[in-house]
Amino acid sequence: MASAPNPSKPTVTSDMTRTQRQRFSPWMLHLPTNVYLLLFFTLGKGFQLTIATLNINYYAHSLGYKPDFIGLLSAMPALGSLVSSVPSGFLADRLGRKPVLIGTAILTPLCLAGVGLITSAPLLLMFSLLQGIVSSAYWVTNLPLLVESTTERQRVGVLALNSFLLLGIGSFGNLLGGAIPEFVSGLLHVSAASTVPLRWGVLSAALVTLIFGIPLWFLHEPKRGTRSAPVQPAVVAPDATAEEIAPAGVSVVTEKVKDSTRAPKEKLPVLLFVKLLLPDLLFTMGEGAVVALIQLYFVLRFHLLPGPLGIIFTISGVAGGIFSLTAPLFVHRWGKLRIITTVMFLSAPLMILVGFAPSLPFAIGGEYARSFMRTLIEPVYAAFVMEKISDRYRATLSGFYGVTWSIGFSIGPSIAGWLQTNINLSTAFIFGAACLATSASVLLLFFGKRPTISRAS
C-alpha cells in the first residue's frame, strides 16, 4: 500500500506549517516531470478500476452466475497480485521501475479484454487471475517513484493528490462505466443489464488503461550506481532537505544508491514488517468484503441499472477524493496514527449501516460517509507505514503490501460472497466492520505507545 521515505531525514514542524499555508496550487506547479507522468497514469488507473469494478461483476451476473462465484471472480485479481507482488518488487529493484511499469500498462488491457470477451467460468477466472498478476507491478512501483521524486515538504501532499486522482477523479469512471452499457443498449434496443452492453463496459476499461499508459514511455529513471559530475559550490538554506541540496540533473535516488554502496548492509527488519503488515491485512480483508461487491449489493438489493449505479458511485468517489486533499491538514493537527485509527473505528458502524439500510437513500448516505473516511486515510496510511522503514527496503515493503492486499482482497470477497449466497446480503458488512475495528486495535497495540514519533514522521 505504500513505499518508504528516509526516516533519517529530520522533519521540521515549521516546514509542514509553511506547506499548509501555501495550500496546493504552488507546489503542484513545480513538481518534477516524473511526478506528472505518474499522476497521469494514476488517473487512468482510477478510471480503469472504477469502470471494471462497475461492469465485471454485473457482466458475470448477466451471464447467470451467482454471488458466490462472483465473489470468487472478484478475488482472482487479488490472488494474482499475491503471487506476483513480491517478485514484481524485486524485479523493479533489479531491472528498474520504468520497464516494469510500462509492462503493466501494456499487459493489463490485454487481460481485461480477455475478461470481457469470455463467458465460461474457468476462463473468466483465469483471465481475472492474469489481470491481477500483471497489475501488481503498478502498486509496487508507483508509490516508490512518487516518494523518491518528492521532498519531505511535498510528500504527503503529492500522495494525497495521487489518492485524489485514483479514488476521486478516477471515480468518474463509474459514470463512464454506467453510460457505455446504457448507450450500447440504446443502439441495440436491449436492456442495459444484458450481456453485450456490459461487455462493452468491460472492454472500455481495457482501452482506457492502454491510452493512459502511453506517456510512461517518457518517464525518466536515472541509472543507479552512476556517479554524478562535479558540483559547483552553492549557497544552501539552513533548513533545506536533501532533495533541495542535490544539484540540478542529479537524482536523489542516485545519491542514495551511492551512499548505500558505502554503508554496511542493513538487515531486513522482519519484526517491524510484521507489525506494519498485519493491520493492513485485517484492513484489506474488511475493505475487500465490502468494496469488491458493493456495486453488486446495490444491484441485488435495490435492483439498479448501470446508469444510476454509475452516478451514485461517481458522486461518492469524487466527493471522497476531494475530501482526501484535506489529509495534510488533519495530519498537522492530530498526527497520522490518530487519524488512521479514528477513521477505522468510525468506518465500522458505517459499513453496518449500509448493509442493513432500510431504503436506498439510507444505503447511499452510509456508503458516501464510508467512502469519505476511506479516501481520507489512503495517503495518510501510505506516508505512515513508509516512514517507518528505511529507503533500502522501500520496493520490498511495497511488494509485501501487495501481498497483504492480495490476501485481504481474496479472502474478504470470497467470504462475503459465501455469506451473501448462504445467509443474506447484509452479513458481509458485519464481517467487514469487525475486520476494520480489529485492524485499528492492532495498530494502537503496536504503535500507540509512541504517538510523538508518528506525529513527527
WOGIPE-V157945 format. One record per residue. N is the residue number from 0. RES is the residue in three letters. SS is DSSP state (hx for helix, st for strand, lp for the rest). PHI is phi in whole degrees, 0 to 359 (none if undefined). Layout:
n = <N | N>
res = <RES | RES>
ss = <SS | SS>
phi = <PHI | PHI>
This chain:
n = <0 | 1 | 2 | 3 | 4 | 5 | 6 | 7 | 8 | 9 | 10 | 11 | 12 | 13 | 14 | 15 | 16 | 17 | 18 | 19 | 20 | 21 | 22 | 23 | 24 | 25 | 26 | 27 | 28 | 29 | 30 | 31 | 32 | 33 | 34 | 35 | 36 | 37 | 38 | 39 | 40 | 41 | 42 | 43 | 44 | 45 | 46 | 47 | 48 | 49 | 50 | 51 | 52 | 53 | 54 | 55 | 56 | 57 | 58 | 59 | 60 | 61 | 62 | 63 | 64 | 65 | 66 | 67 | 68 | 69 | 70 | 71 | 72 | 73 | 74 | 75 | 76 | 77 | 78 | 79 | 80 | 81 | 82 | 83 | 84 | 85 | 86 | 87 | 88 | 89 | 90 | 91 | 92 | 93 | 94 | 95 | 96 | 97 | 98 | 99 | 100 | 101 | 102 | 103 | 104 | 105 | 106 | 107 | 108 | 109 | 110 | 111 | 112 | 113 | 114 | 115 | 116 | 117 | 118 | 119 | 120 | 121 | 122 | 123 | 124 | 125 | 126 | 127 | 128 | 129 | 130 | 131 | 132 | 133 | 134 | 135 | 136 | 137 | 138 | 139 | 140 | 141 | 142 | 143 | 144 | 145 | 146 | 147 | 148 | 149 | 150 | 151 | 152 | 153 | 154 | 155 | 156 | 157 | 158 | 159 | 160 | 161 | 162 | 163 | 164 | 165 | 166 | 167 | 168 | 169 | 170 | 171 | 172 | 173 | 174 | 175 | 176 | 177 | 178 | 179 | 180 | 181 | 182 | 183 | 184 | 185 | 186 | 187 | 188 | 189 | 190 | 191 | 192 | 193 | 194 | 195 | 196 | 197 | 198 | 199 | 200 | 201 | 202 | 203 | 204 | 205 | 206 | 207 | 208 | 209 | 210 | 211 | 212 | 213 | 214 | 215 | 216 | 217 | 218 | 219 | 220 | 221 | 222 | 223 | 224 | 225 | 226 | 227 | 228 | 229 | 230 | 231 | 232 | 233 | 234 | 235 | 236 | 237 | 238 | 239 | 240 | 241 | 242 | 243 | 244 | 245 | 246 | 247 | 248 | 249 | 250 | 251 | 252 | 253 | 254 | 255 | 256 | 257 | 258 | 259 | 260 | 261 | 262 | 263 | 264 | 265 | 266 | 267 | 268 | 269 | 270 | 271 | 272 | 273 | 274 | 275 | 276 | 277 | 278 | 279 | 280 | 281 | 282 | 283 | 284 | 285 | 286 | 287 | 288 | 289 | 290 | 291 | 292 | 293 | 294 | 295 | 296 | 297 | 298 | 299 | 300 | 301 | 302 | 303 | 304 | 305 | 306 | 307 | 308 | 309 | 310 | 311 | 312 | 313 | 314 | 315 | 316 | 317 | 318 | 319 | 320 | 321 | 322 | 323 | 324 | 325 | 326 | 327 | 328 | 329 | 330 | 331 | 332 | 333 | 334 | 335 | 336 | 337 | 338 | 339 | 340 | 341 | 342 | 343 | 344 | 345 | 346 | 347 | 348 | 349 | 350 | 351 | 352 | 353 | 354 | 355 | 356 | 357 | 358 | 359 | 360 | 361 | 362 | 363 | 364 | 365 | 366 | 367 | 368 | 369 | 370 | 371 | 372 | 373 | 374 | 375 | 376 | 377 | 378 | 379 | 380 | 381 | 382 | 383 | 384 | 385 | 386 | 387 | 388 | 389 | 390 | 391 | 392 | 393 | 394 | 395 | 396 | 397 | 398 | 399 | 400 | 401 | 402 | 403 | 404 | 405 | 406 | 407 | 408 | 409 | 410 | 411 | 412 | 413 | 414 | 415 | 416 | 417 | 418 | 419 | 420 | 421 | 422 | 423 | 424 | 425 | 426 | 427 | 428 | 429 | 430 | 431 | 432 | 433 | 434 | 435 | 436 | 437 | 438 | 439 | 440 | 441 | 442 | 443 | 444 | 445 | 446 | 447 | 448 | 449 | 450 | 451 | 452 | 453 | 454 | 455 | 456>
res = <MET | ALA | SER | ALA | PRO | ASN | PRO | SER | LYS | PRO | THR | VAL | THR | SER | ASP | MET | THR | ARG | THR | GLN | ARG | GLN | ARG | PHE | SER | PRO | TRP | MET | LEU | HIS | LEU | PRO | THR | ASN | VAL | TYR | LEU | LEU | LEU | PHE | PHE | THR | LEU | GLY | LYS | GLY | PHE | GLN | LEU | THR | ILE | ALA | THR | LEU | ASN | ILE | ASN | TYR | TYR | ALA | HIS | SER | LEU | GLY | TYR | LYS | PRO | ASP | PHE | ILE | GLY | LEU | LEU | SER | ALA | MET | PRO | ALA | LEU | GLY | SER | LEU | VAL | SER | SER | VAL | PRO | SER | GLY | PHE | LEU | ALA | ASP | ARG | LEU | GLY | ARG | LYS | PRO | VAL | LEU | ILE | GLY | THR | ALA | ILE | LEU | THR | PRO | LEU | CYS | LEU | ALA | GLY | VAL | GLY | LEU | ILE | THR | SER | ALA | PRO | LEU | LEU | LEU | MET | PHE | SER | LEU | LEU | GLN | GLY | ILE | VAL | SER | SER | ALA | TYR | TRP | VAL | THR | ASN | LEU | PRO | LEU | LEU | VAL | GLU | SER | THR | THR | GLU | ARG | GLN | ARG | VAL | GLY | VAL | LEU | ALA | LEU | ASN | SER | PHE | LEU | LEU | LEU | GLY | ILE | GLY | SER | PHE | GLY | ASN | LEU | LEU | GLY | GLY | ALA | ILE | PRO | GLU | PHE | VAL | SER | GLY | LEU | LEU | HIS | VAL | SER | ALA | ALA | SER | THR | VAL | PRO | LEU | ARG | TRP | GLY | VAL | LEU | SER | ALA | ALA | LEU | VAL | THR | LEU | ILE | PHE | GLY | ILE | PRO | LEU | TRP | PHE | LEU | HIS | GLU | PRO | LYS | ARG | GLY | THR | ARG | SER | ALA | PRO | VAL | GLN | PRO | ALA | VAL | VAL | ALA | PRO | ASP | ALA | THR | ALA | GLU | GLU | ILE | ALA | PRO | ALA | GLY | VAL | SER | VAL | VAL | THR | GLU | LYS | VAL | LYS | ASP | SER | THR | ARG | ALA | PRO | LYS | GLU | LYS | LEU | PRO | VAL | LEU | LEU | PHE | VAL | LYS | LEU | LEU | LEU | PRO | ASP | LEU | LEU | PHE | THR | MET | GLY | GLU | GLY | ALA | VAL | VAL | ALA | LEU | ILE | GLN | LEU | TYR | PHE | VAL | LEU | ARG | PHE | HIS | LEU | LEU | PRO | GLY | PRO | LEU | GLY | ILE | ILE | PHE | THR | ILE | SER | GLY | VAL | ALA | GLY | GLY | ILE | PHE | SER | LEU | THR | ALA | PRO | LEU | PHE | VAL | HIS | ARG | TRP | GLY | LYS | LEU | ARG | ILE | ILE | THR | THR | VAL | MET | PHE | LEU | SER | ALA | PRO | LEU | MET | ILE | LEU | VAL | GLY | PHE | ALA | PRO | SER | LEU | PRO | PHE | ALA | ILE | GLY | GLY | GLU | TYR | ALA | ARG | SER | PHE | MET | ARG | THR | LEU | ILE | GLU | PRO | VAL | TYR | ALA | ALA | PHE | VAL | MET | GLU | LYS | ILE | SER | ASP | ARG | TYR | ARG | ALA | THR | LEU | SER | GLY | PHE | TYR | GLY | VAL | THR | TRP | SER | ILE | GLY | PHE | SER | ILE | GLY | PRO | SER | ILE | ALA | GLY | TRP | LEU | GLN | THR | ASN | ILE | ASN | LEU | SER | THR | ALA | PHE | ILE | PHE | GLY | ALA | ALA | CYS | LEU | ALA | THR | SER | ALA | SER | VAL | LEU | LEU | LEU | PHE | PHE | GLY | LYS | ARG | PRO | THR | ILE | SER | ARG | ALA | SER>
ss = <lp | lp | lp | lp | lp | lp | lp | lp | lp | lp | lp | lp | hx | hx | hx | hx | hx | hx | hx | hx | hx | hx | lp | lp | hx | hx | hx | hx | lp | lp | lp | lp | hx | hx | hx | hx | hx | hx | hx | hx | hx | hx | hx | hx | hx | hx | hx | hx | hx | hx | hx | hx | hx | hx | hx | hx | hx | hx | hx | hx | hx | hx | lp | lp | lp | lp | hx | hx | hx | hx | hx | hx | hx | hx | hx | hx | hx | hx | hx | hx | hx | hx | hx | hx | hx | hx | hx | hx | hx | hx | hx | hx | hx | hx | hx | lp | hx | hx | hx | hx | hx | hx | hx | hx | hx | hx | hx | hx | hx | hx | hx | hx | hx | hx | hx | hx | hx | lp | lp | lp | hx | hx | hx | hx | hx | hx | hx | hx | hx | hx | hx | hx | hx | hx | hx | hx | hx | hx | hx | hx | hx | hx | hx | hx | hx | hx | hx | hx | lp | lp | lp | hx | hx | hx | hx | hx | hx | hx | hx | hx | hx | hx | hx | hx | hx | hx | hx | hx | hx | hx | hx | hx | hx | hx | hx | hx | hx | hx | hx | hx | hx | hx | hx | hx | hx | hx | hx | hx | lp | lp | lp | lp | lp | lp | hx | hx | hx | hx | hx | hx | hx | hx | hx | hx | hx | hx | hx | hx | hx | hx | hx | hx | hx | hx | hx | hx | hx | hx | lp | lp | lp | lp | lp | lp | lp | lp | lp | lp | lp | lp | lp | lp | lp | lp | lp | lp | lp | lp | lp | lp | lp | hx | hx | hx | hx | lp | lp | lp | lp | lp | lp | hx | hx | hx | hx | hx | hx | hx | hx | hx | hx | hx | lp | lp | lp | lp | lp | lp | lp | hx | hx | hx | hx | hx | hx | hx | hx | hx | hx | hx | hx | hx | hx | hx | hx | hx | hx | hx | hx | hx | hx | lp | lp | hx | hx | hx | hx | hx | hx | hx | hx | hx | lp | lp | lp | hx | hx | hx | hx | hx | hx | hx | hx | hx | hx | hx | hx | hx | hx | hx | hx | hx | hx | hx | lp | lp | hx | hx | hx | hx | hx | hx | hx | hx | lp | hx | hx | hx | hx | hx | hx | hx | hx | hx | hx | hx | hx | hx | hx | hx | hx | hx | hx | hx | hx | lp | lp | lp | lp | hx | hx | hx | hx | hx | hx | hx | hx | hx | hx | hx | hx | hx | hx | hx | hx | hx | hx | hx | hx | hx | hx | hx | hx | hx | hx | hx | lp | lp | lp | lp | hx | hx | hx | hx | hx | hx | hx | hx | hx | hx | hx | hx | hx | hx | hx | hx | hx | hx | hx | hx | hx | hx | hx | hx | hx | hx | hx | hx | hx | hx | hx | hx | lp | lp | lp | lp | hx | hx | hx | hx | hx | hx | hx | hx | hx | hx | hx | hx | hx | hx | hx | hx | hx | hx | hx | hx | hx | hx | hx | hx | hx | hx | hx | hx | hx | hx | lp>
phi = <none | 210 | 218 | 255 | 285 | 278 | 289 | 285 | 283 | 289 | 250 | 255 | 300 | 296 | 298 | 296 | 298 | 297 | 297 | 295 | 292 | 287 | 59 | 253 | 298 | 300 | 286 | 294 | 270 | 227 | 259 | 298 | 302 | 305 | 296 | 297 | 295 | 292 | 293 | 296 | 292 | 300 | 300 | 297 | 297 | 297 | 299 | 301 | 297 | 288 | 297 | 294 | 298 | 294 | 260 | 296 | 296 | 295 | 299 | 297 | 296 | 292 | 278 | 101 | 280 | 264 | 303 | 295 | 290 | 295 | 298 | 294 | 298 | 293 | 279 | 300 | 301 | 293 | 295 | 297 | 295 | 299 | 290 | 251 | 298 | 294 | 302 | 295 | 296 | 296 | 295 | 294 | 291 | 271 | 270 | 109 | 277 | 297 | 298 | 292 | 292 | 295 | 301 | 290 | 291 | 268 | 278 | 300 | 300 | 296 | 291 | 296 | 297 | 298 | 299 | 287 | 259 | 255 | 240 | 283 | 300 | 299 | 288 | 302 | 296 | 294 | 291 | 294 | 296 | 297 | 298 | 292 | 297 | 282 | 285 | 299 | 298 | 297 | 290 | 267 | 245 | 296 | 294 | 302 | 294 | 295 | 296 | 288 | 265 | 235 | 273 | 302 | 291 | 275 | 300 | 296 | 297 | 292 | 295 | 295 | 295 | 300 | 294 | 297 | 292 | 290 | 259 | 267 | 298 | 300 | 290 | 299 | 299 | 298 | 295 | 294 | 296 | 276 | 285 | 297 | 299 | 296 | 295 | 295 | 295 | 293 | 292 | 267 | 58 | 231 | 289 | 293 | 270 | 274 | 294 | 296 | 300 | 291 | 299 | 296 | 296 | 295 | 295 | 295 | 296 | 295 | 294 | 299 | 299 | 296 | 293 | 287 | 275 | 301 | 297 | 297 | 296 | 267 | 296 | 254 | 241 | 300 | 291 | 281 | 90 | 276 | 260 | 275 | 287 | 304 | 256 | 283 | 302 | 213 | 274 | 244 | 295 | 300 | 257 | 292 | 273 | 298 | 294 | 284 | 286 | 302 | 291 | 300 | 86 | 255 | 282 | 296 | 300 | 297 | 297 | 292 | 295 | 296 | 295 | 291 | 288 | 275 | 280 | 296 | 296 | 271 | 283 | 293 | 282 | 299 | 298 | 295 | 303 | 297 | 295 | 278 | 274 | 299 | 299 | 292 | 299 | 296 | 298 | 290 | 298 | 293 | 294 | 297 | 296 | 255 | 296 | 296 | 239 | 294 | 295 | 297 | 300 | 294 | 292 | 287 | 278 | 240 | 59 | 273 | 269 | 302 | 300 | 300 | 298 | 296 | 296 | 301 | 279 | 293 | 300 | 301 | 291 | 294 | 297 | 294 | 295 | 298 | 297 | 296 | 292 | 276 | 306 | 301 | 294 | 295 | 297 | 297 | 274 | 241 | 94 | 294 | 297 | 296 | 296 | 299 | 290 | 297 | 296 | 298 | 295 | 284 | 289 | 301 | 294 | 293 | 300 | 296 | 300 | 297 | 292 | 246 | 298 | 284 | 213 | 298 | 301 | 296 | 296 | 295 | 299 | 295 | 293 | 297 | 297 | 295 | 294 | 302 | 298 | 295 | 291 | 295 | 272 | 305 | 290 | 292 | 295 | 299 | 294 | 299 | 287 | 287 | 280 | 268 | 231 | 281 | 299 | 302 | 249 | 298 | 293 | 297 | 296 | 300 | 298 | 290 | 293 | 298 | 293 | 296 | 297 | 296 | 296 | 296 | 275 | 259 | 291 | 303 | 296 | 296 | 295 | 297 | 298 | 295 | 298 | 290 | 279 | 261 | 242 | 199 | 293 | 277 | 295 | 299 | 287 | 295 | 299 | 298 | 296 | 297 | 296 | 294 | 297 | 293 | 299 | 298 | 295 | 292 | 300 | 295 | 296 | 278 | 236 | 290 | 280 | 232 | 298 | 292 | 292 | 295 | 286 | 277 | 286>
